[in-house]
Amino acid sequence: MISPAFGQAQVGLYDKWETSITNSKKYSNPFDYNVIELRATFTSPSGAKTNFFGFYDGNGRGGQDGNVWKLRFMPNKVGTWTYSYSWTDGTSGGSGNFRVVDSGLSGPLVIDNNGTNSWYFKDSRGKPFHFRGYDLHHIDTYSPNDNPYTRDISWFKNVINKEMVNKGYNFTMLDLPTDRVHTYRSNNADTLWVNETDVKKFNIRAWRGVEDILNHMKSRNIYAITFAGMIFHGNGRPGGVYNFNDFKVFMRYYVARLGAYSNFFGWSPVWEWTDVWSDSQVNQIMNQIQSWDPFKRLLTIHDCADNNFSGWLDFSMRQAARKSGSGFVSLNSVFSANSRTAGAQQNGVGRCDASGGVASRFLGKPIIGSEDIWENSRGVFGQPKNSREVRRTAWGVQMAGVMPLYSEWNPWSGGKGTGKEGVRRMFDFFYSKTQYRQYKQLNNLVSKSARQIASGKEGLEYLVYDENGGAITINLSGAGGSNTFDVLWFNPTTGATQNGGTVKGGASRTLQSPISGDTVLLLTRGEADTTPPAAPRGLRLN
């Protein structure tokens, strides 16, 4: 017996619409779309049609057994939508409608092709997204019961509120509950599978926990991407080697359940893929996901962007610790990651056709520094050890046009959170004072031997980071002698600013810093982009 669909009558633009449908028939494995699948066609107010598919949800309330299936959708037009659904075994289907209103949700992030460069994101309404990255991967090792998505979900939400919401961060990287061996300390941890030997049966309780966290983040203006997400690390699938046809069952369920979350960059299947798959296997997986996803979300993989991924990869993630022989060069200065190709090569030179994990054809696209600024007091992997090194590395990353994720949740690193405030001050400065989206690196205009780097838009704006303070000499010959620049000094350690008068272009100019130690100099002509961070706002949880 099939019941009528029972779902939302109204939903916000870019929000998650959902309906429940019961099917009392018994199936050998209702999770497996090869056995049975709920399919639907959604028709927009303009008549455009979109095909999608649903998923089995047990009793619909978190219980593993039941007769409830669900359809989810993310509408991109206001007005009345209609939908029809059917079952792959020929069971009778049905239809319905819902109304979409504009509730202010910003929608999925897309690449901002702003005419200067394509290094950043904007929201679906066209507003610049000012990236503020705070990393939550490996947080499971700190949760009281090693179950942040189930038994410790209230604790997890409190961490999100305290460390992200209250401090203005709007982007994070997560471990989903996939792997007891690599993600958790305990064999009692809940994962997305019922057990780790059956790749086609899923733990609904854990999935609902992931959705609870995504809803919590969505209502608090936070976008998320996975670090460990779609597959175990170190073996091709739970309990065995890579088998694409088996893995497709999990991927299909993943897309059906999570694809309608506008704040979820879900399409990054594994961390350090070179340890797990060949590039042809990655292409097989991601091309399949791309073909299934009707919302055309951005795709990436951690943390090596092979040139062979050109058919689908939209932006890169990278590690920035420079490898030297069997060790790592410490990230203790602005120079360590001040390049779009800075970073360690995964599994040897040539493995990814990339320098620093970013292949040449992706250098013009956004790059997230997914492991650039781990605070690591023990010095493991060459990561920054204290607040000064975190701060310097963060400025070096940001001034190279890369978006850094600050991280302290690493069980082997001893991160103490001391660098967090310096990173936050850096984001505040960039987004309130500069036109950073138009910047290119201008390091040739200052002195590396004086411990300085520079970025900006020549003739309009110049930004210098100096590790020693004192005198800063910058070549303003390209600015023209008739141009006058306002001088602003910024202390990256304290957040204090000080006006420094004006300076003329047309030649090299020397300015004396009033700050002892690390100093930021901003020379500006014209209006800065002070658009506030674009993110979801004014939402209610469903």
N, C-alpha and C positions, 0 to 999 in steps of 0.2 A: 504494500500500500504506500502510495506517495502522497504526502500532504502538500497543500499550497505553500509557496514560498512566504516566509514571514520575516520581513526585514525593515530597514529604515525607510520611512516615507520621505525624509529630507536629509540632505548631507551637505557639508560645505565643499566648495570648490577645492580640488586637490586633496580632499580628505578621504578617509577610508569608508566606503559604503559597504554594507554587509547584509546578507540575508541567510537564513537557515532553512534547509529543506530536509525532511525526513524520508527515509527509504527503508522499509522494514524487511526488504529482501536480505538474505544471508549470502555473503561472498567469502571466498577463501582468504582473501587479503584485501580489505577495502581501501588500504593505503596505496595500493599498487594500481596506477592508471592503466596498466595493461590488462588488469582484471575487470575493473569498473571505473568509469570516470564521469563526473558531472561536468558538462560543457555548456557554455552560454555565449550568446551574441548580444552585445550592448549597442544600442542605437542612440546617437547624440541628438540634441535638438535640431541640428542641421541635416540629419539623416546619415551621417558617417557611421559606419559599423565597425565594431571592434570585437574580435573573438578572444575569449579567455576560458579558464577552466577552474573548477572548484576543488575541494579537498574533503576528506573524511575527518570528522572531529569528535568521534566517540559519542558521548551523551550530550555534547555541546556545552558542558559546564566543567570540563577538565577530566572527566572520567574516561577511561580507556575504551570501554565497551558501550555501544549504543547504536543508534540508527540516524545520526545527524550528519549531514554534509553542509558545507558552507560555500557561498560565493562571495568574493570580495572584488572591489573595483575602485579605481581612483579616477573620478571624472575630471575632465579638463575644460568643460564648458558649462556655463550656467544655463538653467532651463530644465525642461522635463525630459528625462531619459526613459527609454523602455528597454526591456531585456526579455529574452526567451531562453529557456534551458532545456536540455535533453540529456539522456543517459546513453552511454555507449552500448549497453545491452538491449536497447530498444524499449526500456521501461518508459511509461508516459511522462512527458515533461510538463512545462507550464510557462507562464510569462508574468510580467509585472511592470511596474514603473516606479520612479522616484524623482524627486525634484532636487536640483542642485542650486544652492544659493551661495553668494560670495561672503564668506565668513572671515576673510582676511588672511587665510593660510598662504604662505609664500610659494608652496609647491616644490617639486624636485629642483635640485641644483643642476645647472647646465654650464657649459664652457662659455665664458664671456669673451666673445670675439669683438673687442671694443675698438679695433682699428689701430691700436698701438702694439699690443701683444695679446696672446691668448693664454696667459699664465694663471688666470684666476677663474673663479666661479661667479655666476649670478643666479638669482632665483628665477622661477618660471614667469614672474611678472617683469623681468628685465632689470631688477635692482641689483647693484653690486653686492656680493656676499663677502663681508669682511671676515676672513677666516681667523678663528681663535681656537687653536687646537689644544686639547687636554686629553691625554691618552689614558684609557681605563683597561687596557689589556693586561692580563695576569692578575687582575684584581681578585679573582677567585681564590688565590692562595692566601688572601688576607681575610676572607669572609669567615664568620664564626664556625659554620658547618661545612665549608667548602662547596656550598650550593647557592651562588648568588642569584640564580634564576628561579629557585624554588623555595627551599627552607629559609634562605637568607635574603629574600627579595626586599623586605622592608629595610634591612641594613644597606643593601645596594642603592635603593632610592635615596636614602639619607646621604650616602657618599656623593651621589650625583647632585643633590641639592646643595650640599656644603661646598664641594670642590669645584663644581661647574656653574650651577645656576647662580649662586651667591657671588661668584667672581667673574661672571660675564663670559665664560667660555661657551662656544656654540658648535663645536665639532669634536667628535671623539672616535676612537678605535676600540673595538670590543673583541673579546673572546666569546664566541657562542659556546654553549655546553656540548661540545662534540667529542672530547677525547679524555678519558680518565688517565691515560698514561702521560700525555704531554700537557694537558690543561689543568688537571686536578692533582691534589695530593692524595686523595682517598678513593678507594674502590667503591665507596658508597655514594659517590657523587652521581647526581642525575644527569643524563645526557639526552640528546635528541633521539636516540634509539632506545627501544625497549631493552635490548641487550646488544652487546658489541659483536655478536656473531651473525646477526640477522640484519642485512642492510636495507630491508624493505618494510620493516615495521617500526613505527615511531612512537615516542613517548610524548603523548599529548600534554601532559603536565608541564614538561620542560618547554615545549613550544609555546604554550600559553604564558609561561614566565618570560620568555623572550619578547612576546607581544606586549606584555604588561610594561616591561622596561621601555620598549619603543614608544608606546603610548605616553608614558611618563616623560620621556625626552621630547616627544613631539609637542606636548602641551607646554614645554618649558624652552622652546626655541633651540633645540639641539639636534643636529644631524649626526648620523653614526655610520661607520663602515666597519667591516669585520677585519680582524687580524687572523685569528683561527676561526673558521666559520663553516665551510661546507664539506670538509673532509678531514680525516685524521692526518696528522703529520708523521711521516716516517713509514707509513704503509698506504697502499692505494685505496683502501676502503676498510671499514670495520671488519676485522677478522681475516683479512686476506689481501691479495694483490689487486692491482687496478683492473676493473672490469667495467667498461663504459656502460653496457646495457643495464647492469645492476645499479650503477651509480645514477643513471638517468631517473630512476624511480625516486631517489632522494632529491635530486635537483628539481624535478617536476613538482614535488610536494613543497619544497622550499619556495619556489616562485609563486605557487598558488597561495600560500599562507602569508608570505611577507612582501610580495611584490607591490601591494597597494599602499604601503607605508611611504608617504612622500619624503619623510626625513631619513629613510634608510638607504645608504649606499650598500646594498646587500651583495653586490656582484664582485666579490673578491674571494676566491674559493679556498685559499690556503696561504699559510705563511711560508716564505722561502721555498717556492715551488720547485726550484732546481734540485732539492733533496727528495722530491716525491715523483715528479712526472717529467716526461720529455716535452719539448715545445710543441710537438704534434699532438700530444695528449691534452695540453692546455688549450690549444686551438680547438680541439674537438669539443671540449667541455664548454668553452666560452662562446663558440659559434652556436652551440645548441641553446644555451641560455639566451643569447641575443635573439634567436629565432622565436623563442617562446614568449619573451617579455613584450607585451603590447604597449608598455609605457616608455620603452626605449630609454632606460636608465643608463647612466654612465658606467662603464666597465673598466676594471683595473685588476691587477694582481700584485701581491707582495712577494719580493721587492726587487724585481728585475724585469725591465721592459724590453723583451727581445724584439728585434726588428721584424721577426716572423709574425708578430702579433698585430701587424698593421691593419688587418681586417676588422678588428673590434676594439682594441685598447684605446681608451679615451684620455686617460691621464696616468701618470707614473707614481709609484711609491718607491722610496729609496732608503737604504741605510747609508749613513754618512761617515761611519768610522773607517778611516783609511787603513787598509791592510798593508803591512810591511813585513815580508817574509812570513814567519809563523806567528807574528804578533800584530798589534794594532797601534797606529799613531794616535796619540792622545788628542781629543777634541778640547783643547784648552785655550783657543784663541779665535778671533773673528775670521782668521784665514782658513781654518780647518775645513769648513763647509761652505765657503764663500764662492760657490760655483754650482751651476746646474748639473754638472757631471761629477760633483764630489761624492766619494763614497767607496765602499768595498765592493769588489767584484765577486759575485756568488760563484762558488765552485770553480774558481780558476779563470784566468783570462780567456776571453773568447766564448765562454759558456753562454752568454746572453747577448752577444754582439753589442755590448754596452760598456760605456765608461761610467763607473759609479752606479750601475744599475739602471741607467736611463739611455736607451738606444737613441742613435742620432736622429731618427725620424720623429721622435717624440719630444725633442728639446723645445719645440715651439708650443707645447701643450702644458697644462698644469702639472706640477710636481708636488706631492706631499712628502715632506721629510718625516717619514713614519717612524724612523729610529734615530733621528738626528740628535735629539736632546733628551736622552734618558739621563736623569740624574743618578750617578753611579759612584757612591762614595768609596767603593772598594776598587775602583779603577778597572773593572772588568770590561773587555772589548774596547778599551780606549775611550769610553764614553766620559763626558764631563763629570768631575768628581765633586764640585761644590758650586755655590751660587754664582761665583764670578765666572767660572768656566761655562756653566749653563747659559748665563746671560750673554757672554761673548759669542758662543756658538750660535745662539738664537738670532742675534743680530746679524751674524755672518750669513746664516741661512736666509733670513728675511730679505737682506740686501742683495741676495742673488736671485730674488724673484721666486723663491721656493717657500711653501707654506709649512712651518714646523709644528710638530705635535710634541708638547712637553709631556714627559712621563716620569713617574716616581714609583709605580706599582710593579716592581720587579724583585722577586724573592732573593735573587743572588746578587743584587746590585747595592742594596743598602740605601736606596734613595730616601731622603729625609724631607723632601719638599722645600728645601731652602731656596731653590732657584725659581720657584713658582711665581713669586711676586715680581721678580725681574722680567720674566717673560710677559706677564700681564701688563707691566708698564710699557714694554716694547710695543705690544699690540695697541695699547691706548695711544701711544705717541704716533705711530704710523697712521692710524685710522682717523685721528683728529687733526693732525698737523701737515700731512704730506699727500701728494698726488702719486702715491706709490705704484698705482696700476699703469702709469706711463713710464716708469723707471727702466733704465738700462744700467748695467754696471759701468762705472767711470773710474775704476781703480788707477788708471794711468794718469789721472789728474792730481793724485796725492802720492805720498811716499810710503812704500811698504816697509822700508828700513826704519821709518818713524812709527811703525805699527799702526798704519792707517789703511782703511778701505773707503771707497766712495761709490755711491749710486745716485741716480737722478735723471732729469731730462735736461740736457745741456741747453743753456740759455734761459731756462725757466726755473729750475730748482736743483739744488745740490745737497746731498746728505753725506756726512763724513762720520765714521766711527774711529776714534783714536783711543788706543789702549793705555797711553801714558799721559794724556793731557799735555799741557804746555802749548808750544807754538804749532799751529797747523797752517801749512802753506798749500794752497789749492790754485790750480791753473784755471783762471776764468777767461782765458783769451777767446774761447769760442762763444762767450756770452755777449761780446760787443761792449765797447767802452761807454756807451750811452745808457746802459742798463744798470739800475741800482737794485741791490738785493738787501732785504731785511735779514739781520743776523739773529739767530736764536740758539742759545746754548741749552743743552739738556743733560742732566745728570742721570745716567741709566741705572745708577745704584740706588738713588733716593727718589727719583721722579721729579726733582725740582727743575724749573726752567728759569732762564734769565735772558732778558733782551740784551743784545750786543750792538745796537745801532744799525748802521748800514755799511755796505761795501760796494764799490764800483766793479763792474766787469772789465774785460779788455786786456787783462794781464794777470800774472801770478800775484796772488795776494796772501799775506801772512796775517793771521789773526791769533791773538793770545787767549787761550782758554782760561776762564775764571775758576775752572773746576780742577781739583787735584785728582789724578787718576783717570779712569775711563770717562771719556767725554764724547758727546754727540753734538755735531755742528750742523745746523740746517740753514741754508741760504735759500730764500724764496722770493719769487716775483710773481704776483698774481694770486688767484684764489686757490686754496687747498680744497681737496675733496673731503668734506666733513660729513658725508652721508653716514648715518648710523648703521651698525651691523644689520644686514638683512637676514631675517630668519622667521620661522612661523610665529605668529602672534595671535592673541585673542582667541585661543582655542579652548574647547572643552573635550574631555575624554568621552569616548562613546561608551 
